[in-house]
Amino acid sequence: MNYVLALLLPPLSILLTGRPVVAILTFLIWVPAIIFSGGLTHPMFVILAWILIFQSREDRRERQWRKR
């Protein structure tokens, strides 16, 4: 579900992965980029959100593996 949210609101998706500082910085860059470019830069933020979501899931898997 977080991947779908990343398509619509990448900063919120990044916030939900547990990275509040990156989410705030992304939001501060994302809003002017959307306004001035007309949405052409939106895919860049979607890809960033997907990478961070994937990375957080891999970190969670690694922590669970180390507990065993």
CHARMM-style PDB file with segment names, atoms N, HN, CA, C and O in Angstrom:
ATOM      1  N   MET     1       0.813  -1.187   0.000  1.00  0.00      PROA
ATOM      2  CA  MET     1       0.000   0.000   0.000  1.00  0.00      PROA
ATOM      3  C   MET     1       0.863   1.259   0.000  1.00  0.00      PROA
ATOM      4  O   MET     1       0.488   2.284  -0.570  1.00  0.00      PROA
ATOM      5  N   ASN     2       2.016   1.167   0.644  1.00  0.00      PROA
ATOM      6  HN  ASN     2       2.321   0.335   1.107  1.00  0.00      PROA
ATOM      7  CA  ASN     2       2.889   2.328   0.690  1.00  0.00      PROA
ATOM      8  C   ASN     2       3.436   2.677  -0.696  1.00  0.00      PROA
ATOM      9  O   ASN     2       3.722   3.841  -0.978  1.00  0.00      PROA
ATOM     10  N   TYR     3       3.581   1.674  -1.557  1.00  0.00      PROA
ATOM     11  HN  TYR     3       3.349   0.728  -1.328  1.00  0.00      PROA
ATOM     12  CA  TYR     3       4.037   1.955  -2.925  1.00  0.00      PROA
ATOM     13  C   TYR     3       2.998   2.757  -3.704  1.00  0.00      PROA
ATOM     14  O   TYR     3       3.351   3.630  -4.496  1.00  0.00      PROA
ATOM     15  N   VAL     4       1.730   2.467  -3.482  1.00  0.00      PROA
ATOM     16  HN  VAL     4       1.443   1.757  -2.838  1.00  0.00      PROA
ATOM     17  CA  VAL     4       0.657   3.219  -4.152  1.00  0.00      PROA
ATOM     18  C   VAL     4       0.618   4.643  -3.619  1.00  0.00      PROA
ATOM     19  O   VAL     4       0.437   5.590  -4.385  1.00  0.00      PROA
ATOM     20  N   LEU     5       0.784   4.799  -2.318  1.00  0.00      PROA
ATOM     21  HN  LEU     5       0.931   4.030  -1.696  1.00  0.00      PROA
ATOM     22  CA  LEU     5       0.832   6.133  -1.726  1.00  0.00      PROA
ATOM     23  C   LEU     5       2.016   6.924  -2.278  1.00  0.00      PROA
ATOM     24  O   LEU     5       1.929   8.141  -2.440  1.00  0.00      PROA
ATOM     25  N   ALA     6       3.113   6.243  -2.564  1.00  0.00      PROA
ATOM     26  HN  ALA     6       3.184   5.254  -2.432  1.00  0.00      PROA
ATOM     27  CA  ALA     6       4.289   6.910  -3.124  1.00  0.00      PROA
ATOM     28  C   ALA     6       4.001   7.493  -4.505  1.00  0.00      PROA
ATOM     29  O   ALA     6       4.604   8.492  -4.898  1.00  0.00      PROA
ATOM     30  N   LEU     7       3.082   6.873  -5.240  1.00  0.00      PROA
ATOM     31  HN  LEU     7       2.592   6.062  -4.921  1.00  0.00      PROA
ATOM     32  CA  LEU     7       2.721   7.422  -6.548  1.00  0.00      PROA
ATOM     33  C   LEU     7       1.993   8.754  -6.427  1.00  0.00      PROA
ATOM     34  O   LEU     7       2.150   9.630  -7.278  1.00  0.00      PROA
ATOM     35  N   LEU     8       1.204   8.906  -5.382  1.00  0.00      PROA
ATOM     36  HN  LEU     8       1.076   8.194  -4.692  1.00  0.00      PROA
ATOM     37  CA  LEU     8       0.393  10.112  -5.230  1.00  0.00      PROA
ATOM     38  C   LEU     8       1.075  11.184  -4.378  1.00  0.00      PROA
ATOM     39  O   LEU     8       1.133  12.349  -4.771  1.00  0.00      PROA
ATOM     40  N   LEU     9       1.588  10.790  -3.220  1.00  0.00      PROA
ATOM     41  HN  LEU     9       1.541   9.844  -2.901  1.00  0.00      PROA
ATOM     42  CA  LEU     9       2.213  11.732  -2.289  1.00  0.00      PROA
ATOM     43  C   LEU     9       3.546  11.166  -1.778  1.00  0.00      PROA
ATOM     44  O   LEU     9       3.595  10.585  -0.694  1.00  0.00      PROA
ATOM     45  N   PRO    10       4.599  11.331  -2.537  1.00  0.00      PROA
ATOM     46  CA  PRO    10       5.894  10.765  -2.124  1.00  0.00      PROA
ATOM     47  C   PRO    10       6.384  11.229  -0.749  1.00  0.00      PROA
ATOM     48  O   PRO    10       6.904  10.404   0.003  1.00  0.00      PROA
ATOM     49  N   PRO    11       6.244  12.515  -0.383  1.00  0.00      PROA
ATOM     50  CA  PRO    11       6.741  12.907   0.945  1.00  0.00      PROA
ATOM     51  C   PRO    11       6.017  12.197   2.096  1.00  0.00      PROA
ATOM     52  O   PRO    11       6.646  11.831   3.089  1.00  0.00      PROA
ATOM     53  N   LEU    12       4.722  12.006   1.970  1.00  0.00      PROA
ATOM     54  HN  LEU    12       4.211  12.304   1.163  1.00  0.00      PROA
ATOM     55  CA  LEU    12       3.972  11.303   3.010  1.00  0.00      PROA
ATOM     56  C   LEU    12       4.394   9.842   3.089  1.00  0.00      PROA
ATOM     57  O   LEU    12       4.496   9.277   4.178  1.00  0.00      PROA
ATOM     58  N   SER    13       4.632   9.248   1.957  1.00  0.00      PROA
ATOM     59  HN  SER    13       4.549   9.707   1.073  1.00  0.00      PROA
ATOM     60  CA  SER    13       5.089   7.860   1.924  1.00  0.00      PROA
ATOM     61  C   SER    13       6.456   7.727   2.588  1.00  0.00      PROA
ATOM     62  O   SER    13       6.702   6.763   3.313  1.00  0.00      PROA
ATOM     63  N   ILE    14       7.338   8.678   2.346  1.00  0.00      PROA
ATOM     64  HN  ILE    14       7.138   9.461   1.757  1.00  0.00      PROA
ATOM     65  CA  ILE    14       8.660   8.659   2.968  1.00  0.00      PROA
ATOM     66  C   ILE    14       8.529   8.847   4.476  1.00  0.00      PROA
ATOM     67  O   ILE    14       9.263   8.222   5.242  1.00  0.00      PROA
ATOM     68  N   LEU    15       7.615   9.689   4.903  1.00  0.00      PROA
ATOM     69  HN  LEU    15       7.019  10.196   4.281  1.00  0.00      PROA
ATOM     70  CA  LEU    15       7.377   9.880   6.332  1.00  0.00      PROA
ATOM     71  C   LEU    15       6.905   8.589   6.992  1.00  0.00      PROA
ATOM     72  O   LEU    15       7.310   8.283   8.114  1.00  0.00      PROA
ATOM     73  N   LEU    16       6.060   7.838   6.313  1.00  0.00      PROA
ATOM     74  HN  LEU    16       5.731   8.086   5.402  1.00  0.00      PROA
ATOM     75  CA  LEU    16       5.540   6.597   6.867  1.00  0.00      PROA
ATOM     76  C   LEU    16       6.589   5.487   6.925  1.00  0.00      PROA
ATOM     77  O   LEU    16       6.408   4.504   7.643  1.00  0.00      PROA
ATOM     78  N   THR    17       7.677   5.632   6.181  1.00  0.00      PROA
ATOM     79  HN  THR    17       7.824   6.430   5.597  1.00  0.00      PROA
ATOM     80  CA  THR    17       8.749   4.645   6.269  1.00  0.00      PROA
ATOM     81  C   THR    17       9.651   4.901   7.473  1.00  0.00      PROA
ATOM     82  O   THR    17      10.532   4.095   7.774  1.00  0.00      PROA
ATOM     83  N   GLY    18       9.434   6.018   8.161  1.00  0.00      PROA
ATOM     84  HN  GLY    18       8.718   6.672   7.917  1.00  0.00      PROA
ATOM     85  CA  GLY    18      10.208   6.301   9.363  1.00  0.00      PROA
ATOM     86  C   GLY    18      11.376   7.229   9.147  1.00  0.00      PROA
ATOM     87  O   GLY    18      12.348   7.189   9.902  1.00  0.00      PROA
ATOM     88  N   ARG    19      11.302   8.061   8.132  1.00  0.00      PROA
ATOM     89  HN  ARG    19      10.513   8.094   7.519  1.00  0.00      PROA
ATOM     90  CA  ARG    19      12.378   9.017   7.862  1.00  0.00      PROA
ATOM     91  C   ARG    19      11.801  10.433   7.825  1.00  0.00      PROA
ATOM     92  O   ARG    19      11.578  10.981   6.745  1.00  0.00      PROA
ATOM     93  N   PRO    20      11.557  11.029   8.993  1.00  0.00      PROA
ATOM     94  CA  PRO    20      10.890  12.341   9.030  1.00  0.00      PROA
ATOM     95  C   PRO    20      11.719  13.483   8.453  1.00  0.00      PROA
ATOM     96  O   PRO    20      11.165  14.381   7.818  1.00  0.00      PROA
ATOM     97  N   VAL    21      13.020  13.470   8.657  1.00  0.00      PROA
ATOM     98  HN  VAL    21      13.470  12.741   9.173  1.00  0.00      PROA
ATOM     99  CA  VAL    21      13.859  14.561   8.149  1.00  0.00      PROA
ATOM    100  C   VAL    21      13.896  14.527   6.620  1.00  0.00      PROA
ATOM    101  O   VAL    21      13.770  15.564   5.969  1.00  0.00      PROA
ATOM    102  N   VAL    22      14.065  13.352   6.062  1.00  0.00      PROA
ATOM    103  HN  VAL    22      14.168  12.510   6.591  1.00  0.00      PROA
ATOM    104  CA  VAL    22      14.076  13.212   4.602  1.00  0.00      PROA
ATOM    105  C   VAL    22      12.712  13.579   4.036  1.00  0.00      PROA
ATOM    106  O   VAL    22      12.630  14.174   2.962  1.00  0.00      PROA
ATOM    107  N   ALA    23      11.639  13.231   4.746  1.00  0.00      PROA
ATOM    108  HN  ALA    23      11.706  12.747   5.618  1.00  0.00      PROA
ATOM    109  CA  ALA    23      10.297  13.562   4.282  1.00  0.00      PROA
ATOM    110  C   ALA    23      10.068  15.070   4.247  1.00  0.00      PROA
ATOM    111  O   ALA    23       9.475  15.589   3.302  1.00  0.00      PROA
ATOM    112  N   ILE    24      10.534  15.765   5.267  1.00  0.00      PROA
ATOM    113  HN  ILE    24      11.017  15.343   6.035  1.00  0.00      PROA
ATOM    114  CA  ILE    24      10.372  17.229   5.300  1.00  0.00      PROA
ATOM    115  C   ILE    24      11.185  17.878   4.188  1.00  0.00      PROA
ATOM    116  O   ILE    24      10.689  18.766   3.495  1.00  0.00      PROA
ATOM    117  N   LEU    25      12.420  17.447   4.015  1.00  0.00      PROA
ATOM    118  HN  LEU    25      12.823  16.726   4.578  1.00  0.00      PROA
ATOM    119  CA  LEU    25      13.250  18.009   2.936  1.00  0.00      PROA
ATOM    120  C   LEU    25      12.653  17.708   1.565  1.00  0.00      PROA
ATOM    121  O   LEU    25      12.661  18.558   0.675  1.00  0.00      PROA
ATOM    122  N   THR    26      12.145  16.510   1.406  1.00  0.00      PROA
ATOM    123  HN  THR    26      12.139  15.820   2.130  1.00  0.00      PROA
ATOM    124  CA  THR    26      11.518  16.144   0.133  1.00  0.00      PROA
ATOM    125  C   THR    26      10.288  16.999  -0.117  1.00  0.00      PROA
ATOM    126  O   THR    26      10.062  17.449  -1.240  1.00  0.00      PROA
ATOM    127  N   PHE    27       9.493  17.225   0.919  1.00  0.00      PROA
ATOM    128  HN  PHE    27       9.677  16.860   1.831  1.00  0.00      PROA
ATOM    129  CA  PHE    27       8.298  18.055   0.757  1.00  0.00      PROA
ATOM    130  C   PHE    27       8.670  19.483   0.364  1.00  0.00      PROA
ATOM    131  O   PHE    27       8.030  20.083  -0.499  1.00  0.00      PROA
ATOM    132  N   LEU    28       9.715  20.024   1.007  1.00  0.00      PROA
ATOM    133  HN  LEU    28      10.235  19.536   1.708  1.00  0.00      PROA
ATOM    134  CA  LEU    28      10.126  21.396   0.705  1.00  0.00      PROA
ATOM    135  C   LEU    28      10.662  21.542  -0.720  1.00  0.00      PROA
ATOM    136  O   LEU    28      10.584  22.624  -1.302  1.00  0.00      PROA
ATOM    137  N   ILE    29      11.191  20.487  -1.272  1.00  0.00      PROA
ATOM    138  HN  ILE    29      11.254  19.608  -0.799  1.00  0.00      PROA
ATOM    139  CA  ILE    29      11.677  20.525  -2.651  1.00  0.00      PROA
ATOM    140  C   ILE    29      10.571  20.126  -3.624  1.00  0.00      PROA
ATOM    141  O   ILE    29      10.501  20.648  -4.737  1.00  0.00      PROA
ATOM    142  N   TRP    30       9.702  19.193  -3.202  1.00  0.00      PROA
ATOM    143  HN  TRP    30       9.759  18.769  -2.299  1.00  0.00      PROA
ATOM    144  CA  TRP    30       8.671  18.625  -4.071  1.00  0.00      PROA
ATOM    145  C   TRP    30       7.616  19.656  -4.472  1.00  0.00      PROA
ATOM    146  O   TRP    30       7.238  19.722  -5.641  1.00  0.00      PROA
ATOM    147  N   VAL    31       7.136  20.460  -3.523  1.00  0.00      PROA
ATOM    148  HN  VAL    31       7.444  20.407  -2.572  1.00  0.00      PROA
ATOM    149  CA  VAL    31       6.066  21.420  -3.819  1.00  0.00      PROA
ATOM    150  C   VAL    31       6.499  22.437  -4.876  1.00  0.00      PROA
ATOM    151  O   VAL    31       5.787  22.596  -5.868  1.00  0.00      PROA
ATOM    152  N   PRO    32       7.633  23.136  -4.715  1.00  0.00      PROA
ATOM    153  CA  PRO    32       8.032  24.073  -5.774  1.00  0.00      PROA
ATOM    154  C   PRO    32       8.343  23.368  -7.099  1.00  0.00      PROA
ATOM    155  O   PRO    32       8.092  23.919  -8.170  1.00  0.00      PROA
ATOM    156  N   ALA    33       8.884  22.162  -7.022  1.00  0.00      PROA
ATOM    157  HN  ALA    33       9.088  21.714  -6.152  1.00  0.00      PROA
ATOM    158  CA  ALA    33       9.193  21.438  -8.257  1.00  0.00      PROA
ATOM    159  C   ALA    33       7.919  21.112  -9.021  1.00  0.00      PROA
ATOM    160  O   ALA    33       7.894  21.220 -10.247  1.00  0.00      PROA
ATOM    161  N   ILE    34       6.866  20.718  -8.323  1.00  0.00      PROA
ATOM    162  HN  ILE    34       6.886  20.631  -7.327  1.00  0.00      PROA
ATOM    163  CA  ILE    34       5.593  20.427  -8.978  1.00  0.00      PROA
ATOM    164  C   ILE    34       4.995  21.695  -9.580  1.00  0.00      PROA
ATOM    165  O   ILE    34       4.475  21.677 -10.696  1.00  0.00      PROA
ATOM    166  N   ILE    35       5.073  22.787  -8.839  1.00  0.00      PROA
ATOM    167  HN  ILE    35       5.495  22.801  -7.932  1.00  0.00      PROA
ATOM    168  CA  ILE    35       4.481  24.048  -9.316  1.00  0.00      PROA
ATOM    169  C   ILE    35       5.223  24.579 -10.536  1.00  0.00      PROA
ATOM    170  O   ILE    35       4.599  24.943 -11.533  1.00  0.00      PROA
ATOM    171  N   PHE    36       6.543  24.626 -10.464  1.00  0.00      PROA
ATOM    172  HN  PHE    36       7.050  24.331  -9.654  1.00  0.00      PROA
ATOM    173  CA  PHE    36       7.309  25.255 -11.537  1.00  0.00      PROA
ATOM    174  C   PHE    36       7.523  24.364 -12.753  1.00  0.00      PROA
ATOM    175  O   PHE    36       7.653  24.872 -13.866  1.00  0.00      PROA
ATOM    176  N   SER    37       7.562  23.053 -12.568  1.00  0.00      PROA
ATOM    177  HN  SER    37       7.456  22.640 -11.663  1.00  0.00      PROA
ATOM    178  CA  SER    37       7.808  22.181 -13.716  1.00  0.00      PROA
ATOM    179  C   SER    37       6.522  21.594 -14.284  1.00  0.00      PROA
ATOM    180  O   SER    37       6.540  20.953 -15.335  1.00  0.00      PROA
ATOM    181  N   GLY    38       5.419  21.807 -13.601  1.00  0.00      PROA
ATOM    182  HN  GLY    38       5.404  22.328 -12.748  1.00  0.00      PROA
ATOM    183  CA  GLY    38       4.157  21.270 -14.092  1.00  0.00      PROA
ATOM    184  C   GLY    38       4.038  19.762 -13.916  1.00  0.00      PROA
ATOM    185  O   GLY    38       3.266  19.118 -14.626  1.00  0.00      PROA
ATOM    186  N   GLY    39       4.780  19.199 -12.992  1.00  0.00      PROA
ATOM    187  HN  GLY    39       5.406  19.722 -12.415  1.00  0.00      PROA
ATOM    188  CA  GLY    39       4.689  17.775 -12.721  1.00  0.00      PROA
ATOM    189  C   GLY    39       5.734  16.926 -13.409  1.00  0.00      PROA
ATOM    190  O   GLY    39       5.712  15.703 -13.273  1.00  0.00      PROA
ATOM    191  N   LEU    40       6.642  17.530 -14.138  1.00  0.00      PROA
ATOM    192  HN  LEU    40       6.660  18.523 -14.249  1.00  0.00      PROA
ATOM    193  CA  LEU    40       7.660  16.750 -14.846  1.00  0.00      PROA
ATOM    194  C   LEU    40       8.675  16.111 -13.904  1.00  0.00      PROA
ATOM    195  O   LEU    40       9.304  15.113 -14.255  1.00  0.00      PROA
ATOM    196  N   THR    41       8.838  16.678 -12.717  1.00  0.00      PROA
ATOM    197  HN  THR    41       8.327  17.489 -12.432  1.00  0.00      PROA
ATOM    198  CA  THR    41       9.811  16.132 -11.771  1.00  0.00      PROA
ATOM    199  C   THR    41       9.186  15.123 -10.803  1.00  0.00      PROA
ATOM    200  O   THR    41       9.893  14.523  -9.994  1.00  0.00      PROA
ATOM    201  N   HSD    42       7.890  14.939 -10.882  1.00  0.00      PROA
ATOM    202  HN  HSD    42       7.316  15.427 -11.540  1.00  0.00      PROA
ATOM    203  CA  HSD    42       7.199  14.034  -9.960  1.00  0.00      PROA
ATOM    204  C   HSD    42       7.750  12.603 -10.011  1.00  0.00      PROA
ATOM    205  O   HSD    42       7.910  11.995  -8.953  1.00  0.00      PROA
ATOM    206  N   PRO    43       8.047  12.040 -11.183  1.00  0.00      PROA
ATOM    207  CA  PRO    43       8.593  10.673 -11.203  1.00  0.00      PROA
ATOM    208  C   PRO    43       9.900  10.524 -10.428  1.00  0.00      PROA
ATOM    209  O   PRO    43      10.175   9.452  -9.890  1.00  0.00      PROA
ATOM    210  N   MET    44      10.695  11.564 -10.364  1.00  0.00      PROA
ATOM    211  HN  MET    44      10.472  12.435 -10.801  1.00  0.00      PROA
ATOM    212  CA  MET    44      11.945  11.508  -9.607  1.00  0.00      PROA
ATOM    213  C   MET    44      11.655  11.275  -8.126  1.00  0.00      PROA
ATOM    214  O   MET    44      12.349  10.494  -7.474  1.00  0.00      PROA
ATOM    215  N   PHE    45      10.642  11.943  -7.594  1.00  0.00      PROA
ATOM    216  HN  PHE    45      10.079  12.578  -8.123  1.00  0.00      PROA
ATOM    217  CA  PHE    45      10.295  11.786  -6.185  1.00  0.00      PROA
ATOM    218  C   PHE    45       9.621  10.446  -5.920  1.00  0.00      PROA
ATOM    219  O   PHE    45       9.781   9.874  -4.841  1.00  0.00      PROA
ATOM    220  N   VAL    46       8.878   9.947  -6.880  1.00  0.00      PROA
ATOM    221  HN  VAL    46       8.748  10.412  -7.756  1.00  0.00      PROA
ATOM    222  CA  VAL    46       8.262   8.626  -6.744  1.00  0.00      PROA
ATOM    223  C   VAL    46       9.350   7.554  -6.661  1.00  0.00      PROA
ATOM    224  O   VAL    46       9.273   6.645  -5.834  1.00  0.00      PROA
ATOM    225  N   ILE    47      10.354   7.666  -7.514  1.00  0.00      PROA
ATOM    226  HN  ILE    47      10.417   8.404  -8.186  1.00  0.00      PROA
ATOM    227  CA  ILE    47      11.458   6.699  -7.495  1.00  0.00      PROA
ATOM    228  C   ILE    47      12.221   6.782  -6.167  1.00  0.00      PROA
ATOM    229  O   ILE    47      12.601   5.754  -5.605  1.00  0.00      PROA
ATOM    230  N   LEU    48      12.445   7.997  -5.667  1.00  0.00      PROA
ATOM    231  HN  LEU    48      12.137   8.832  -6.123  1.00  0.00      PROA
ATOM    232  CA  LEU    48      13.100   8.159  -4.371  1.00  0.00      PROA
ATOM    233  C   LEU    48      12.296   7.474  -3.274  1.00  0.00      PROA
ATOM    234  O   LEU    48      12.862   6.773  -2.434  1.00  0.00      PROA
ATOM    235  N   ALA    49      10.990   7.671  -3.274  1.00  0.00      PROA
ATOM    236  HN  ALA    49      10.530   8.240  -3.956  1.00  0.00      PROA
ATOM    237  CA  ALA    49      10.136   7.046  -2.252  1.00  0.00      PROA
ATOM    238  C   ALA    49      10.186   5.528  -2.365  1.00  0.00      PROA
ATOM    239  O   ALA    49      10.281   4.840  -1.349  1.00  0.00      PROA
ATOM    240  N   TRP    50      10.123   4.998  -3.576  1.00  0.00      PROA
ATOM    241  HN  TRP    50      10.045   5.557  -4.401  1.00  0.00      PROA
ATOM    242  CA  TRP    50      10.170   3.538  -3.762  1.00  0.00      PROA
ATOM    243  C   TRP    50      11.488   2.965  -3.254  1.00  0.00      PROA
ATOM    244  O   TRP    50      11.503   1.912  -2.617  1.00  0.00      PROA
ATOM    245  N   ILE    51      12.583   3.645  -3.529  1.00  0.00      PROA
ATOM    246  HN  ILE    51      12.571   4.501  -4.047  1.00  0.00      PROA
ATOM    247  CA  ILE    51      13.890   3.173  -3.052  1.00  0.00      PROA
ATOM    248  C   ILE    51      13.928   3.156  -1.531  1.00  0.00      PROA
ATOM    249  O   ILE    51      14.414   2.194  -0.937  1.00  0.00      PROA
ATOM    250  N   LEU    52      13.422   4.211  -0.892  1.00  0.00      PROA
ATOM    251  HN  LEU    52      13.027   4.992  -1.375  1.00  0.00      PROA
ATOM    252  CA  LEU    52      13.443   4.266   0.564  1.00  0.00      PROA
ATOM    253  C   LEU    52      12.509   3.234   1.185  1.00  0.00      PROA
ATOM    254  O   LEU    52      12.821   2.681   2.239  1.00  0.00      PROA
ATOM    255  N   ILE    53      11.370   2.965   0.552  1.00  0.00      PROA
ATOM    256  HN  ILE    53      11.117   3.415  -0.305  1.00  0.00      PROA
ATOM    257  CA  ILE    53      10.457   1.932   1.040  1.00  0.00      PROA
ATOM    258  C   ILE    53      11.133   0.571   0.945  1.00  0.00      PROA
ATOM    259  O   ILE    53      11.096  -0.212   1.895  1.00  0.00      PROA
ATOM    260  N   PHE    54      11.740   0.291  -0.183  1.00  0.00      PROA
ATOM    261  HN  PHE    54      11.770   0.926  -0.954  1.00  0.00      PROA
ATOM    262  CA  PHE    54      12.432  -0.990  -0.366  1.00  0.00      PROA
ATOM    263  C   PHE    54      13.554  -1.144   0.646  1.00  0.00      PROA
ATOM    264  O   PHE    54      13.727  -2.215   1.227  1.00  0.00      PROA
ATOM    265  N   GLN    55      14.316  -0.079   0.860  1.00  0.00      PROA
ATOM    266  HN  GLN    55      14.176   0.792   0.389  1.00  0.00      PROA
ATOM    267  CA  GLN    55      15.427  -0.120   1.797  1.00  0.00      PROA
ATOM    268  C   GLN    55      14.938  -0.362   3.228  1.00  0.00      PROA
ATOM    269  O   GLN    55      15.567  -1.115   3.970  1.00  0.00      PROA
ATOM    270  N   SER    56      13.845   0.256   3.617  1.00  0.00      PROA
ATOM    271  HN  SER    56      13.334   0.868   3.014  1.00  0.00      PROA
ATOM    272  CA  SER    56      13.335   0.048   4.970  1.00  0.00      PROA
ATOM    273  C   SER    56      12.831  -1.378   5.157  1.00  0.00      PROA
ATOM    274  O   SER    56      12.979  -1.943   6.240  1.00  0.00      PROA
ATOM    275  N   ARG    57      12.241  -1.966   4.129  1.00  0.00      PROA
ATOM    276  HN  ARG    57      12.120  -1.507   3.248  1.00  0.00      PROA
ATOM    277  CA  ARG    57      11.798  -3.357   4.226  1.00  0.00      PROA
ATOM    278  C   ARG    57      12.988  -4.309   4.317  1.00  0.00      PROA
ATOM    279  O   ARG    57      12.949  -5.284   5.068  1.00  0.00      PROA
ATOM    280  N   GLU    58      14.030  -4.032   3.566  1.00  0.00      PROA
ATOM    281  HN  GLU    58      14.062  -3.240   2.957  1.00  0.00      PROA
ATOM    282  CA  GLU    58      15.227  -4.867   3.639  1.00  0.00      PROA
ATOM    283  C   GLU    58      15.879  -4.755   5.020  1.00  0.00      PROA
ATOM    284  O   GLU    58      16.357  -5.755   5.557  1.00  0.00      PROA
ATOM    285  N   ASP    59      15.903  -3.563   5.594  1.00  0.00      PROA
ATOM    286  HN  ASP    59      15.514  -2.751   5.159  1.00  0.00      PROA
ATOM    287  CA  ASP    59      16.451  -3.391   6.937  1.00  0.00      PROA
ATOM    288  C   ASP    59      15.637  -4.182   7.958  1.00  0.00      PROA
ATOM    289  O   ASP    59      16.197  -4.796   8.866  1.00  0.00      PROA
ATOM    290  N   ARG    60      14.325  -4.162   7.806  1.00  0.00      PROA
ATOM    291  HN  ARG    60      13.870  -3.663   7.068  1.00  0.00      PROA
ATOM    292  CA  ARG    60      13.457  -4.905   8.715  1.00  0.00      PROA
ATOM    293  C   ARG    60      13.703  -6.405   8.592  1.00  0.00      PROA
ATOM    294  O   ARG    60      13.764  -7.108   9.601  1.00  0.00      PROA
ATOM    295  N   ARG    61      13.844  -6.899   7.365  1.00  0.00      PROA
ATOM    296  HN  ARG    61      13.795  -6.327   6.546  1.00  0.00      PROA
ATOM    297  CA  ARG    61      14.136  -8.319   7.161  1.00  0.00      PROA
ATOM    298  C   ARG    61      15.473  -8.709   7.784  1.00  0.00      PROA
ATOM    299  O   ARG    61      15.597  -9.772   8.393  1.00  0.00      PROA
ATOM    300  N   GLU    62      16.470  -7.843   7.627  1.00  0.00      PROA
ATOM    301  HN  GLU    62      16.369  -6.980   7.132  1.00  0.00      PROA
ATOM    302  CA  GLU    62      17.794  -8.134   8.180  1.00  0.00      PROA
ATOM    303  C   GLU    62      17.751  -8.174   9.704  1.00  0.00      PROA
ATOM    304  O   GLU    62      18.384  -9.035  10.315  1.00  0.00      PROA
ATOM    305  N   ARG    63      17.010  -7.253  10.326  1.00  0.00      PROA
ATOM    306  HN  ARG    63      16.495  -6.555   9.829  1.00  0.00      PROA
ATOM    307  CA  ARG    63      16.886  -7.262  11.779  1.00  0.00      PROA
ATOM    308  C   ARG    63      16.187  -8.517  12.265  1.00  0.00      PROA
ATOM    309  O   ARG    63      16.570  -9.079  13.291  1.00  0.00      PROA
ATOM    310  N   GLN    64      15.171  -8.965  11.547  1.00  0.00      PROA
ATOM    311  HN  GLN    64      14.860  -8.509  10.713  1.00  0.00      PROA
ATOM    312  CA  GLN    64      14.479 -10.196  11.935  1.00  0.00      PROA
ATOM    313  C   GLN    64      15.385 -11.403  11.766  1.00  0.00      PROA
ATOM    314  O   GLN    64      15.342 -12.328  12.576  1.00  0.00      PROA
ATOM    315  N   TRP    65      16.199 -11.406  10.730  1.00  0.00      PROA
ATOM    316  HN  TRP    65      16.234 -10.654  10.072  1.00  0.00      PROA
ATOM    317  CA  TRP    65      17.111 -12.522  10.491  1.00  0.00      PROA
ATOM    318  C   TRP    65      18.178 -12.588  11.592  1.00  0.00      PROA
ATOM    319  O   TRP    65      18.569 -13.677  12.012  1.00  0.00      PROA
ATOM    320  N   ARG    66      18.644 -11.432  12.055  1.00  0.00      PROA
ATOM    321  HN  ARG    66      18.327 -10.547  11.714  1.00  0.00      PROA
ATOM    322  CA  ARG    66      19.670 -11.412  13.096  1.00  0.00      PROA
ATOM    323  C   ARG    66      19.118 -11.878  14.437  1.00  0.00      PROA
ATOM    324  O   ARG    66      19.878 -12.387  15.261  1.00  0.00      PROA
ATOM    325  N   LYS    67      17.818 -11.720  14.680  1.00  0.00      PROA
ATOM    326  HN  LYS    67      17.201 -11.306  14.010  1.00  0.00      PROA
ATOM    327  CA  LYS    67      17.231 -12.153  15.937  1.00  0.00      PROA
ATOM    328  C   LYS    67      17.198 -13.676  16.038  1.00  0.00      PROA
ATOM    329  O   LYS    67      17.197 -14.216  17.145  1.00  0.00      PROA
ATOM    330  N   ARG    68      17.170 -14.368  14.922  1.00  0.00      PROA
ATOM    331  HN  ARG    68      17.171 -13.930  14.023  1.00  0.00      PROA
ATOM    332  CA  ARG    68      17.081 -15.824  14.926  1.00  0.00      PROA
ATOM    333  C   ARG    68      18.338 -16.486  15.311  1.00  0.00      PROA
ATOM    334  OT1 ARG    68      18.401 -17.714  15.355  1.00  0.00      PROA
TER     335      ARG     68
END
